Amino acid sequence: MTTTASETKNSALSDAARDNLWMHFTRHSTYEEGGAVPIITRAEGAYLYEESGRKILDGLAGLFTVQIGHGRKELAEAARKQMEELSFFPLWSYAHPKAIELAERLVSYAPGDLNRVFFTTGGGEAVESAWKAAKQYYKLTGKPMKHKVISRSVAYHGTPQGALAITGIPDAKKYFEPLTPGGFRVPNTNFYRAPIHQDDIKAYGRWAADRIEEAILFEGADTVAAVFLEPVQNSGGCFPPPPGYLERVREICDEYDVLFVADETICAFGRIGDMFAMSRFGVTPDIITTAKGMTSGYSPIGCMIVGDKVFEPFKKGMNYFAHGYTFGGHPVSSAVALANLDVFEKEGINQHVRDNENHFRRTLEKLKDLDIVGDVRGEGFFYGIELVKDKATKETFNDDEAERLLRGYLSKALYDNGLYCRADDRGDPVIQLAPPLIIGQPEFDEIEQILRHVLIEGMNIL
């Protein structure tokens, strides 16, 4: 069989990746033992392409990021134009037009009275910034003991040392301990595996929220600075907030003078059908952290957004936030973000998600006729499919079975069958889907059909 020039080039790239590239969250033994590194050379719309021309549906929007799809020339043009005009300048005591314009735009979308934007280059940095801001806020307002953070079990909030201390995934933290002290965990909102009120989601939500109050009281309200949570929790497989849950968290934070931080690194910019998920859920936090979809991944940027309450002490006398990033609010990224938000408005991306979210849900719920599918959950264009060993009892897989199913089979089989998504066991085994927000019923059907084929085959290997 003759090897084509394309295959030779892809093989060389794969070898170079194996020999020179340190990939993120990656078991490199897979490639040292002879596996080829998958190489994506281009993308368009909702599809990725290998050098060979093979097409793969991007069921994860890159990494919960490419909201308006790949290959948008208007974003590339915005970057080119900005590079020619002002390629770089920091926001350290100076400003530049694109950061100003973007901050004003973000504030116009933000819920409630959130009106001040601190730029970072990603979501983990935004979370790190929010914890530091909370600590300094309480020092400036005469409550210097308030420094602890309450977050949820299995929640992921980033890899910097502070953000990692807020993260609730033991395997993500154990290699880097001891971490920044002060992070404490409460139950998440996984109603499928609720330990109480299994027949009443509203009562379960109240129970889960009240565990936050319990943790604040146990640690001492005078030591707790913030509660961090995602509107829809990512890790563990897309846990939506039960009815009344976010409202109760808001009440608790107000009662004990604790800042409510909504980590919208994933949930913002259309993923749940609004610019900010907290707006759609009708609750205003004290701080929002976000990144990813702000530029649809075309250029890195992130931020935290606060209101007058949090910002007020920082603008007095000689006070200042002793924190910053070289590339925070980068002119090119800011210009790309503005172009991305223009597309959102011009093409009605949020409305498209709201118009199609129930169709997406119903299409995925067809998979519940398979014995291996225990639950389908999520909001907007953000879904998790939990896999089970026994549907009647909700028995999950043991560690060996999960290893064989997820890493030994599913991840590669899904990709080989034309679907890029995530098979994960941070919590119970799940498949996660967060496709570009531009897709519709034909792509929903394609996702369901590939998942069905691969899952049926997967049941045979266990």
C-alpha positions in Angstrom: 0.0 0.0 0.0 1.4 3.3 -1.0 1.9 6.1 1.6 0.6 9.5 0.5 2.5 12.7 1.0 -0.3 13.8 3.4 0.1 10.7 5.5 3.9 11.1 5.6 3.5 14.7 6.8 0.9 13.8 9.5 3.2 11.0 10.7 6.1 13.5 11.0 4.0 15.9 12.9 2.8 13.2 15.2 6.4 12.1 15.9 7.4 15.7 16.6 4.5 16.1 19.0 5.5 13.0 20.8 9.1 14.0 21.0 8.9 17.8 21.7 5.4 18.7 22.9 4.3 18.4 26.5 0.5 18.2 26.2 -1.9 19.2 28.9 -3.7 16.7 31.1 -2.2 14.0 28.8 -0.9 10.4 29.5 2.2 10.5 27.3 2.7 6.8 27.8 0.0 6.3 25.2 2.3 7.9 22.5 5.5 6.5 23.8 4.0 3.0 23.3 3.3 3.7 19.7 0.0 5.6 19.5 -0.2 8.4 17.1 -0.9 11.9 18.4 -4.2 13.1 16.7 -3.3 16.2 14.6 -6.0 18.8 13.8 -4.8 21.0 10.9 -7.9 23.2 10.2 -11.5 23.7 11.3 -14.6 25.3 9.8 -18.0 25.9 11.4 -18.7 23.0 13.7 -16.1 20.6 12.2 -12.5 19.8 12.6 -10.3 18.4 9.9 -7.2 16.2 9.9 -4.4 16.6 7.3 -6.0 13.7 5.5 -9.2 15.6 5.1 -11.1 13.4 7.6 -13.9 15.4 9.2 -14.8 15.3 12.9 -17.8 17.0 14.5 -16.5 19.3 17.3 -18.8 18.2 20.1 -16.9 20.2 22.8 -16.4 23.5 21.0 -12.6 23.0 21.4 -12.8 23.1 25.2 -16.3 24.6 25.9 -15.0 27.7 24.0 -15.7 28.0 20.3 -19.2 29.4 20.6 -19.6 30.9 17.1 -17.8 28.1 15.3 -14.4 27.9 13.6 -13.0 29.8 10.7 -14.8 33.2 11.2 -12.9 35.6 9.0 -14.3 38.7 10.8 -12.5 37.7 14.0 -9.2 37.1 12.1 -9.6 40.5 10.5 -10.2 42.2 13.8 -7.0 40.7 15.1 -5.0 41.8 12.0 -6.3 45.3 12.2 -5.6 45.7 15.9 -2.0 44.2 15.5 -1.3 46.9 13.0 -2.8 49.7 15.1 -1.6 48.7 18.7 -0.1 45.3 19.1 0.4 45.4 22.8 0.2 47.7 25.8 -0.5 46.7 29.5 -3.3 48.0 31.7 -0.9 48.9 34.5 -1.9 52.5 35.3 -2.7 53.1 31.6 -5.5 52.0 29.3 -6.1 51.4 25.6 -9.3 51.8 23.6 -10.2 48.1 23.0 -10.0 47.2 26.7 -12.2 50.2 27.6 -14.7 49.3 24.9 -14.8 45.7 25.9 -15.2 46.5 29.6 -18.1 48.8 28.8 -19.7 46.1 26.6 -19.3 43.3 29.2 -20.9 45.6 31.9 -23.8 46.2 29.6 -24.5 42.4 29.6 -23.7 41.7 33.2 -26.5 41.1 35.7 -27.5 43.6 38.4 -25.0 46.3 39.3 -21.8 44.6 38.2 -19.9 47.4 36.5 -16.1 47.0 36.9 -14.0 44.6 34.8 -10.5 43.3 35.8 -8.9 41.5 32.8 -6.9 38.3 32.9 -5.8 35.9 30.2 -7.9 32.9 31.2 -10.5 31.4 33.6 -8.0 30.1 36.2 -6.4 33.5 36.5 -9.9 35.1 36.8 -10.7 32.7 39.7 -7.3 33.4 41.3 -7.9 37.1 41.0 -11.4 36.9 42.6 -10.1 35.0 45.6 -7.3 37.6 46.0 -9.8 40.4 45.6 -12.1 38.9 48.2 -9.2 38.6 50.7 -8.0 42.1 50.2 -11.6 43.5 50.2 -12.1 42.2 53.7 -8.8 43.5 54.9 -9.6 46.9 53.6 -13.1 46.9 55.2 -11.9 45.9 58.7 -12.5 42.1 58.6 -9.0 40.8 58.1 -9.8 37.2 59.3 -12.2 36.6 56.4 -10.1 34.6 53.9 -11.6 31.1 53.5 -13.6 29.9 50.4 -16.5 27.4 50.2 -16.8 25.5 46.9 -18.4 22.3 45.8 -17.4 18.7 45.6 -15.9 17.6 42.2 -16.0 21.2 40.9 -13.2 22.4 38.7 -12.0 26.1 39.0 -8.6 26.1 37.5 -4.9 25.1 37.9 -3.2 28.1 39.6 -2.4 27.2 43.3 -5.3 29.3 44.6 -7.8 28.2 42.0 -6.7 24.6 42.6 -7.4 25.0 46.3 -10.9 26.0 45.4 -11.2 23.0 43.0 -13.0 20.0 44.5 -11.3 17.2 42.5 -8.8 15.3 44.7 -6.9 13.7 41.8 -6.3 17.2 40.3 -4.8 18.4 43.5 -2.9 15.6 45.1 0.3 16.0 43.1 0.6 19.7 44.1 -0.2 19.7 47.8 0.1 21.4 50.1 -2.0 24.0 48.4 -3.0 27.5 49.3 -4.9 27.0 52.6 -8.5 28.0 53.1 -10.5 25.9 50.6 -13.5 23.9 52.0 -16.0 21.7 50.2 -19.8 21.2 50.3 -22.1 18.9 48.2 -22.8 19.7 44.6 -26.2 19.6 42.9 -26.0 16.1 41.3 -29.7 15.2 41.7 -29.3 11.9 40.0 -27.2 10.8 42.9 -28.9 12.8 45.6 -28.3 11.3 49.1 -31.6 12.8 50.3 -34.9 14.1 48.8 -34.5 11.9 45.7 -38.1 12.5 44.8 -38.2 16.3 45.3 -35.6 18.4 43.4 -36.6 21.6 45.0 -36.2 20.2 48.5 -32.9 18.7 47.4 -31.7 22.1 46.2 -32.6 23.6 49.5 -30.7 20.9 51.3 -27.6 21.4 49.2 -27.7 25.2 49.6 -28.1 24.8 53.3 -24.9 22.8 53.5 -23.1 26.1 52.5 -24.6 27.8 55.5 -23.6 24.9 57.7 -20.0 25.1 56.4 -19.9 28.9 57.0 -21.1 28.5 60.5 -18.7 25.6 61.2 -15.7 27.5 60.0 -16.9 30.7 61.5 -18.6 33.4 59.5 -15.9 35.9 60.5 -13.3 33.7 58.6 -15.2 33.0 55.4 -14.7 35.4 52.5 -16.5 33.8 49.5 -18.6 31.1 48.0 -17.4 30.0 44.6 -19.8 28.0 42.3 -20.5 27.5 38.6 -24.1 28.1 37.6 -24.1 24.7 35.9 -21.2 22.7 37.4 -19.0 21.2 34.7 -17.0 18.4 36.4 -19.0 15.4 37.2 -21.1 15.9 34.2 -23.2 19.1 34.0 -25.1 19.6 37.2 -27.8 22.3 36.8 -29.0 24.3 39.8 -32.2 23.0 41.3 -35.1 25.5 41.5 -34.5 27.9 44.3 -30.9 26.8 44.9 -29.1 29.9 43.6 -31.6 32.2 45.3 -30.9 30.4 48.6 -27.1 30.7 48.2 -27.6 34.5 47.6 -29.6 34.7 50.9 -26.9 32.8 52.8 -24.1 35.0 51.5 -26.0 38.2 52.3 -26.8 36.9 55.8 -23.2 36.2 56.7 -21.4 38.9 54.7 -19.8 36.4 52.3 -19.1 37.3 48.7 -21.0 35.1 46.1 -18.6 34.4 43.2 -20.2 32.8 40.0 -17.5 31.1 38.0 -18.8 31.4 34.5 -15.6 30.4 32.7 -17.8 27.9 30.8 -21.4 29.0 31.3 -21.1 32.6 30.0 -21.4 33.8 26.4 -24.3 31.7 25.2 -23.6 28.3 26.6 -26.8 28.5 28.7 -28.6 30.8 26.3 -27.6 34.2 27.7 -24.4 36.3 27.9 -24.2 35.3 31.5 -25.9 32.3 32.9 -26.6 34.1 36.2 -28.8 36.5 34.2 -30.8 33.7 32.9 -31.2 32.1 36.3 -32.2 35.6 37.7 -29.6 35.9 40.5 -26.9 38.5 40.8 -23.6 37.5 42.4 -21.0 39.8 43.8 -18.3 38.7 41.3 -18.4 36.9 38.0 -15.3 35.1 36.7 -15.3 34.2 33.0 -13.1 33.5 29.9 -13.3 31.0 27.1 -16.3 32.0 25.0 -15.6 35.7 25.3 -13.5 35.4 22.1 -14.9 32.0 21.1 -11.3 30.9 21.7 -9.8 32.9 18.8 -7.5 34.7 21.3 -6.9 34.2 25.0 -8.7 36.5 27.5 -10.6 36.3 30.8 -11.9 38.6 33.5 -13.6 39.1 36.7 -16.5 41.5 37.0 -17.5 43.2 40.2 -19.9 45.9 41.4 -19.5 49.1 43.5 -19.6 47.1 46.8 -16.4 45.2 46.0 -14.6 48.0 44.2 -15.3 50.8 46.5 -12.5 50.3 49.1 -9.9 49.9 46.3 -10.4 53.4 45.0 -9.8 55.2 48.3 -6.6 57.0 49.3 -3.5 54.9 48.7 -5.3 51.6 48.3 -4.9 49.5 45.2 -5.4 45.9 44.1 -1.8 44.5 44.4 -2.3 42.1 41.5 -2.1 42.0 37.7 -1.0 40.2 34.5 1.2 41.3 31.7 -1.3 40.2 29.0 -4.6 40.9 30.9 -6.9 42.8 28.5 -4.4 42.4 25.6 -5.4 44.8 22.8 -5.6 42.1 20.2 -7.7 39.7 22.4 -9.9 42.7 23.3 -10.5 43.5 19.7 -11.3 39.9 18.9 -13.7 39.7 21.8 -15.6 42.7 20.6 -15.8 41.2 17.1 -17.1 37.9 18.6 -19.8 39.8 20.6 -20.8 41.6 17.4 -21.4 38.2 15.8 -23.5 37.2 18.8 -25.7 40.2 18.4 -25.9 40.2 14.6 -26.7 36.5 14.4 -28.8 36.1 17.5 -26.7 33.4 19.0 -28.3 33.4 22.4 -31.8 33.2 20.9 -30.6 30.3 18.7 -29.6 28.4 21.8 -32.9 29.1 23.6 -34.8 28.1 20.4 -32.9 24.8 20.1 -32.0 23.7 23.6 -35.0 21.5 24.0 -34.5 19.9 20.7 -30.9 19.1 21.7 -32.1 17.7 25.0 -34.8 15.5 23.5 -32.3 14.2 20.9 -29.8 13.2 23.5 -32.5 11.7 25.8 -33.2 9.1 23.0 -30.0 7.5 24.3 -31.7 6.6 27.6 -33.1 3.5 25.9 -29.6 2.1 26.2 -28.8 0.1 29.3 -25.5 1.9 29.8 -27.1 5.4 29.9 -28.2 6.3 33.4 -28.8 10.1 33.1 -28.9 12.9 30.6 -28.6 16.3 32.2 -27.6 19.9 31.5 -28.8 23.3 30.3 -28.6 25.2 27.0 -26.0 23.6 24.8 -24.1 22.0 27.7 -24.9 18.3 28.6 -23.5 15.4 30.5 -24.5 11.7 29.8 -23.8 9.6 32.9 -22.9 6.0 32.2 -23.9 3.2 34.6 -23.3 -0.5 35.1 -26.8 -1.2 36.3 -29.6 1.2 35.3 -32.1 0.0 37.9 -29.8 0.5 40.9 -27.6 3.3 39.4 -24.6 1.2 40.2 -21.5 2.8 38.7 -18.4 1.1 37.3 -15.4 0.2 39.4 -12.1 1.8 38.8 -10.8 -0.9 36.5 -14.1 -1.0 34.4 -14.1 2.8 34.2 -10.5 2.8 33.0 -11.2 0.2 30.3 -14.5 1.9 29.2 -13.4 5.6 29.2 -9.7 5.7 28.4 -9.3 2.2 26.9 -12.2 2.5 24.6 -14.6 5.5 24.5 -12.3 8.5 24.0 -10.6 6.9 20.9 -13.8 5.2 19.6 -15.8 8.5 19.6 -13.0 10.3 17.8 -12.5 7.5 15.3 -16.2 7.6 14.6 -16.1 11.3 13.9 -17.1 13.0 17.2 -14.7 15.0 19.4 -16.1 15.3 22.9 -15.0 14.3 26.5 -15.3 11.0 28.2 -14.4 11.7 31.8 -14.6 10.2 35.3 -14.0 13.2 37.6 -16.9 11.9 39.7 -18.9 9.2 38.0 -18.2 8.2 34.3 -19.7 10.7 31.9 -19.6 11.9 28.3 -19.7 15.7 28.1 -21.0 17.7 25.2 -20.7 21.4 24.6 -20.8 22.0 20.8 -20.5 25.3 19.0 -23.6 27.3 19.5 -24.3 27.5 15.8 -25.4 23.9 15.3 -29.0 22.6 14.9 -31.0 19.4 14.4 -28.8 17.8 11.7 -25.8 18.0 14.0 -27.8 17.0 17.1 -28.8 13.8 15.1 -25.3 13.2 14.1 -24.1 13.4 17.7 -26.8 11.0 18.9 -26.1 8.5 16.1 -22.4 8.4 16.8 -22.9 8.1 20.5 -25.4 5.4 20.1 -23.1 3.3 17.8 -20.1 3.7 20.1 -22.0 3.1 23.3 -23.6 -0.1 22.0 -20.1 -1.4 21.0 -18.8 -0.3 24.4 -21.4 -2.4 26.3 -19.8 -5.4 24.6 -16.3 -4.8 25.9 -17.2 -4.8 29.6 
